[in-house]
């Protein structure tokens, strides 16, 4: 079927069963996926949270940000602007 143009609704329905969206939803909430995401997040946080190369006034980022909410905000910043956490954190010190 490679290269075939699907023109009718009937032809297209064969590729989009009603439960297709459910399958993607179910795959996204599996425990394995959640564990993998958490491990990846922890690895990213460790690149700056207690890293000696990210010291602020001779203290680690972990000395300044101790709450789960604060760490989550730093992680969000790190995801959206990788490598900027230490620099923007220094601005507040």
C-alpha positions as CSV (number, residue, x, y, z in Angstrom):
1,X,0.0,0.0,0.0
2,X,3.0,2.3,-0.1
3,X,2.4,5.2,-2.5
4,X,-1.3,4.6,-2.8
5,X,-3.4,7.8,-2.3
6,X,-6.4,7.2,-0.1
7,X,-9.3,9.1,-1.5
8,X,-12.5,7.9,0.1
9,X,-13.5,7.8,3.8
10,X,-13.9,4.0,3.5
11,X,-10.3,3.6,2.4
12,X,-9.1,5.9,5.3
13,X,-11.2,4.1,7.9
14,X,-9.0,1.0,7.5
15,X,-6.1,2.9,8.9
16,X,-7.8,4.7,11.8
17,X,-9.8,2.2,13.9
18,X,-12.1,3.7,16.5
19,X,-9.8,2.5,19.3
20,X,-6.6,3.8,17.9
21,X,-6.6,6.9,20.2
22,X,-7.2,4.7,23.2
23,X,-4.2,2.5,22.4
24,X,-1.9,5.6,22.3
25,X,-3.5,6.9,25.6
26,X,-3.0,3.5,27.3
27,X,0.7,3.3,26.2
28,X,1.3,6.7,27.6
29,X,0.2,5.9,31.1
30,X,2.0,2.6,31.6
31,X,4.2,2.2,34.6
32,X,7.3,1.5,32.6
33,X,6.9,4.8,30.7
34,X,6.4,6.7,34.0
35,X,9.5,5.1,35.6
36,X,11.6,5.9,32.5
37,X,10.5,9.5,32.5
38,X,11.3,9.9,36.2
39,X,14.8,8.4,35.8
40,X,15.4,10.7,32.8
41,X,14.3,13.7,34.8
42,X,16.5,12.8,37.7
43,X,19.5,12.5,35.4
44,X,18.8,15.9,34.0
45,X,18.4,17.5,37.4
46,X,21.7,15.9,38.5
47,X,23.5,17.8,35.8
48,X,23.1,21.0,37.8
49,X,21.5,20.4,41.2
50,X,24.5,19.2,43.2
51,X,27.1,19.5,40.4
52,X,30.3,21.3,41.6
53,X,30.5,23.1,38.2
54,X,27.2,24.8,39.0
55,X,28.2,26.4,42.3
56,X,26.6,29.7,43.2
57,X,28.7,31.7,45.8
58,X,30.5,28.4,46.6
59,X,27.2,26.6,47.3
60,X,25.3,24.2,45.2
61,X,21.9,24.9,43.6
62,X,20.6,22.3,46.1
63,X,21.5,24.6,49.0
64,X,19.3,27.3,47.6
65,X,16.4,25.3,46.2
66,X,15.1,22.6,48.6
67,X,11.4,22.2,47.9
68,X,9.9,19.8,45.5
69,X,8.1,22.7,43.8
70,X,11.3,24.6,43.4
71,X,13.1,21.6,41.9
72,X,10.2,21.1,39.5
73,X,10.5,24.7,38.4
74,X,14.2,24.3,37.8
75,X,13.6,21.1,35.9
76,X,11.0,22.8,33.7
77,X,13.5,25.6,33.0
78,X,16.2,23.0,32.2
79,X,13.8,21.2,29.8
80,X,12.9,24.4,28.0
81,X,16.3,26.2,28.2
82,X,19.0,23.5,28.7
83,X,22.1,24.7,30.4
84,X,20.6,28.0,31.6
85,X,19.7,27.0,35.1
86,X,23.1,27.9,36.7
87,X,23.3,31.3,34.9
88,X,19.7,32.4,35.7
89,X,20.2,31.1,39.3
90,X,23.2,33.3,39.7
91,X,21.1,36.3,38.8
92,X,19.2,35.8,42.0
93,X,22.2,35.5,44.3
